[in-house]
Amino acid sequence: MKPKPSFDALMNEVCVGQGWCGSVVNDKPLHVTLFIPENGPVTAEQFVDWLFEADGVDPYADLEKWQKHKGALRDAFIRHMGSDVVDAADLRWEDN
């Protein structure tokens, strides 16, 4: 039986494994989960942009430098969430 796609597994890979999930930006603590809306569709690209924003990185300022990271993060989203577009409600910790 294939395990259910999981936000927890996604966050483990991108936060713990790759170090993308948040930082203090302009004296404000940020985390990627602060950018996720209550509902509606969220694309892999949006989620990746939020990861960068939560870390205070503008990937478009030097796209060539960041492109491999963007690709890896996008691939992780699709692998764990099962699609390149999911409902925001699926982007919640399992204990919530």
C-alpha positions, -999 to 999 in steps of 0.1 A, spaced: 0 0 0 14 34 -10 16 59 19 -7 90 17 11 121 4 20 141 34 27 177 42 47 165 72 70 145 49 73 175 26 82 198 54 107 173 68 124 172 34 125 209 26 130 222 62 150 196 80 168 181 50 173 212 28 170 241 53 142 260 36 113 269 58 119 302 75 141 328 91 140 362 106 135 388 78 135 425 86 133 417 123 102 396 117 102 358 123 88 341 92 79 305 84 65 292 51 33 281 68 24 318 74 20 323 37 -4 294 31 -41 306 27 -69 289 46 -83 274 14 -81 274 -24 -56 260 -48 -18 262 -41 7 254 -68 41 239 -63 56 272 -78 37 293 -52 49 271 -24 85 273 -36 82 311 -38 69 312 -2 98 290 9 122 316 -5 103 345 8 102 330 43 140 328 41 144 363 29 158 352 -5 147 367 -39 154 339 -63 146 361 -93 175 385 -84 199 357 -94 177 330 -110 206 310 -124 220 306 -89 188 295 -74 172 275 -102 185 241 -91 171 247 -56 137 258 -70 135 227 -91 144 204 -62 118 221 -40 92 219 -67 99 182 -72 96 175 -35 62 193 -34 49 171 -62 64 139 -48 50 144 -13 17 161 -22 9 139 -52 3 168 -76 16 202 -87 -16 218 -74 -33 210 -41 -59 225 -19 -44 247 8 -63 226 34 -38 197 25 -9 219 35 -15 214 72 4 195 99 -11 160 104 -18 167 141 -40 197 132 
